[in-house]
């Protein structure tokens, strides 16, 4: 199975896509490391904890349980985990393993970034969305009441171990949520990946191993390539935010309790595609192709009645991609390519969001 190099000023490492990769965890723990702290959730541990215990090959370790849920991805939870680390003897020689979905990868990575001013972290993602997005690239952090991922740090892992075997226990809704992020990767960077998602949806939804491994590998390749070129989102890396500006606004508006992250991104991609068409960036037939491909992996849960286009547009000002008051949108101009535009009229954005809400 493939391994993809992520090369950054902070650290060079591999994102390994391999069935059974979870069992190799101990290989990547430095010999000099002290106590190992595994950050996970109880549901993940019930499903896969025995495999992780075996993979640690007798290394002294402590399991720290994060309560789970996007609404709990807050600074208070990080502090609580850090206090548990101190009580268990954590010090500067310790190492963190983030073992779970995207929330655990984000929060566990951030815990590693700040405890004792920085510990090494190994990312072992257990959801599809985390495997193709959250675990790769070193972006860690959490949410404020006012917006998504507004605190955090860039903290690159020692390795990312992506084991497609763990997806067998993933609920269908969680699996579909991850597929939206893969479709995003195709829209922004790979016509071939987009074609696979558009033309082989039955095989993808049936979790046929060959096609699953193919789409995960291609998504990770794209993420590794982009992060290597732009670790800290100064320019190119911003293309990974296609669908996220409105998607994050939707998550905040629904208090992180209604939509999975991938579902919110899918809605955001619909809105961004409509916006690209309104701005004359994207030809209508291509817009229709993107929208149809998103619908292949639906349905997105019905929108709560209280969510309005005006509220979502209002929240974009608090998005971390807003710079000096200008909201930046990632808009497709063709399959496999996007442009970044700012200064778009709020009325035009509202029209695009309203179209997505009605779809």
N, C-alpha and C positions, 0 to 999 in steps of 0.2 A: 504494500500500500504506500501511497505517496507521503512525502514529508516536505514541508514548505518552509523556506528560510525567511525569517523576519529579521531584518538588519536595521538597527536603530543606534543612535549615539549612546543611548542608555545601555542597551544589551542586544546581542545577537542570539537568537534561539530558533528552535524548530517548532512548527505546528504539525504534529504527526496525526495523520488520518489512517487508522488501522483497527480492524476488528480485533478485540482483545487488548487494545492499548492500555486500558485501565490496569491490567495485570502487570504492567511494566513500571508502575509508579516509583517503586523503590530504586530503580536504575538511575533516576534523575535527582535523587536526594544526595547532596554532597556529603562525603564521608565526615566532614567536620561539623555538620549540622547538629544542633542539640535537639531539644524536644520539638516534635512535629505537632502542629495544631491543624486538625481537619475541620474546616468550616463547612457545615452541611445543614440540611433540614431533616426533620424526623421522617418524613415520607421518603425522601431519597435514601436515607440510611436504612430504612426498613427494606427497600427494594435492592439496594446495591452495597450496603455496608459490609456484608460478609466478604464480598469481592475486594473491597478496599482494604479490609483487615488483612486478607491474605496477601494483597499486593504490597503492603507495607513490610512484609517479611520480617516481622519481629521488632521493627523500629519502635522505640518508645513514643507514644503519641497520646494526644487528648482530643476528643471530639467535642467541638463547640456547636451547639444547635442554634441556628438562626430561626426565628419563628416563621419566616416566610411571608410572602405577599408584598406587592409593590408599595402598598401603603406603609409597610414597616421598614422600608429601605431608607432609614433616617439616621441621623447622627447619634441619637440616643441609643440605638441598637448597636452601633459600632463601639460606643463607650462601654456598653454592657459586656460585649465580647472581649474587649481589651482588659476589663477588670477580671474576667474569668481567666485570661491568659496569665495575668500577674499572679493570681491565686494558685495557678497550676505550675508556677515556676518558669514562666516564659522570660527569656532574656534576649540579648542581641545575637545569640547563636541559634535562635529558634527559626523555624520555617513554617509557612502556612501553605496548606493545600485547600484550594477553593473547589469543593466537590458538590456540584449541583447545577441548577439552572442559571439563567443570566443574572438574576438578582443576587445569587450567592457569588457568582464570578465577580460582579461589580463590587459588592460590599466586602467580600473576602479579600479581594485585591486591594481595596482601599485600606482595610485593616492592616494588611501587610505593609502598605506604603507608609503608614504613620506610626505603627507600634515600634517603640525604641528608635524612632526616626528612620525606620525602614528595614523590613525583613524580606528575604527571598520568598517568592510564591510560585507554586505550580498550579496551573489551571486544568481541572478535569471536568469539563462540561457534560451534563447529563440530559440536556434537552437539545432539540435540533436548533432552536434559535441561538442558544448559547454556543453551540459548536461552530456555527457559521458566522457568528457576530460577536457576542459579548466577550468570549474567552480570548479572542485574538486581537492584539493591538494595544494592550496595556491601558485602556481607558477604564478607570475605576471611579466609584463614588456612589452618590445617592441623591435623594430628592429633598427639596424644600416644599413647604405648602404652596409656595408661589410658582413652582415649576419643577420639571423633570431634570434630574442629573445636574443640579446647579451647584453641588459641591463635589470635589473629587481630586484625583491626581493621575498623572500618567505614570504608571508603574509596570514595567514590562516583566513578564514571568520568566522563570528558568526554562519552561517548556509548556506546551499545550498538548494534552493527550486527548485526542478525539476518537472515541470508541463508538462506532455506529451500532454495535450490539446492544448498548444500553437503551436505544430508542424503542426496543420491543415492548417495554413497559410504559411507554409514553401515551397518555390519553390522546385520542384522535384530535381533539380541539387544540391541544398543545402542539401536536405535530403539524397541523395546518398553519398554526401561527408562525412556526419556523419556516414553512415553505414560502411565506410572503417575503421573508428576508432574502431567501434564495432568489426569488423572482426579482427582487430589487437589484441584486447583484447582476443579474442578466440585463436588466434595463440600463444600468449605468455603465456597464463595462464589457459585456459578453453577449453578442448576438447568438452565439452557439448555445450558451446556457439558457437564454430566453427561449430559443427554439425547442430545446429539450423540455422545458417546463410547459410550453404551449402545446407541443405535439404528443407528449408522452405522459399526460396528466394521469391517466388510469394506472400506469405502472408506478408513477410517483406516489399516488394516493394509496396504492396497494402495498407500498413499502418494499418493492422488489429490490433485493440487495444490490444488484449490479447498478441500477439506476440511482438508488439512494447514495451509494458510495461515489458515483460519478458527480452528482450535483453537489454533495458536500465538498468533495475535493476541489471542484472548480470554484465554489464560493470561497473556500479558504485560500486558494491560490490568489484570487482577486484581492481579498482582504490583506493578505501578506504583502502583495505587490504594492498596494496603495499605502499601507503603513510604512513600508520600507522607504518609499519616496517622500513621505510626509508624516512623520511620527506624531506631531502635535497639532494637526489640523490647521496648518497655516495656509494651505492652498488646496492641493489635490485631494486630501483626505475628506474635505467637505462634501465630495460627491457621494460619500457613504450615507449622507443625511437625506437622500431622496425619500420623501414621504414622512420625514421625522418632524418637520416644523409644525405642521398641522396635527400630526399624530401625537406628538408630545402635548400639544394644547388639548387634544381630546382626552388624553389620560389625566391631565391635571383637572380638567373641567368635570370629569366623572370621579374625581378623588381616588384614582388608581384602583378602583374596586370593580369596574364593570367590564373593561376590555383587557385582554392580554396584550402585551406590548406589540406582538406581531400583527394583531388585529387592528390596533390603532394605527400602525404604520401602513397597513393595507388601505385604510380609509385615507390616510395622508397621501399615499401614492395616487389614489383616485383624484383627490383634490388638486395635487400638483400637476397631474396629467391634464386635467381640465384647465388649470391655470396656464400651462404651456400652450395649449390650443388657443386660449383667449389672447395670449400675448403674441401670437403668431410665430412662436418658436417651433411648434410641432404640427405637422400636417394632420388634419382630421382623421384620415384612414389609419395612421399609425397610432393616434390617440385611442381610436376604437379598438385596435389590436391589443394595446396595453390593458385597457379596461376589461376586455373580454378575458384576458389571461388571468387577471386578478380574480375575476368572478369564478374561474375554474376551480379555485381552491377555497371558495366560500362555503357557506355564507358567513359574512361578518355578522355578529349579533345585532339585533334591531337597535336603532339609536334611541336612547331615552328621550322622552318628550321635552325635557328641560334643556337639551343641548341645541343651541342655535348657532347659526353662522356668525352672528355678531359677537357672541361670547368667545367663540374659537379664534376669530380674527383678533379680538382684544387681547387674548392670552399670548399671541405670537410675540408681543413686545418683550415678554419675560423669557423668551427662549434663549438658550446660551449661544445660539448662532446669530443673535441680534447684536450688531456692532455699531456703537455710536448712534443708537436709535434707528438704525436701518435693518429691517428684517431681510434676511437672505433666503432665497428659495432655490432649491435644486430642481431644475426643470429638464425633462428629456427633450432633446431635439431630434433624436432618431433612436432606434433600438441599439443599445450599446454605447450611447453617448449622452451626456448631460451638460448643461450650462448652469452657471450660478448667476442669479439676477437679484438685484436689490432695488429699492425705490419703486416697487410696483404699487399702484394705487390701491388703498384699502378696499375701495368699492369693487375693483376687479377681483381682488382676492376673495371678497365676500361672495361674489357671483360664482366663483369657482367652487367654494365650499358649499354653497347652497345647492349647486348641481350635484355634488357628491352626496349630500344629505338626501336628495330626492331619488338617487339611483337605486 
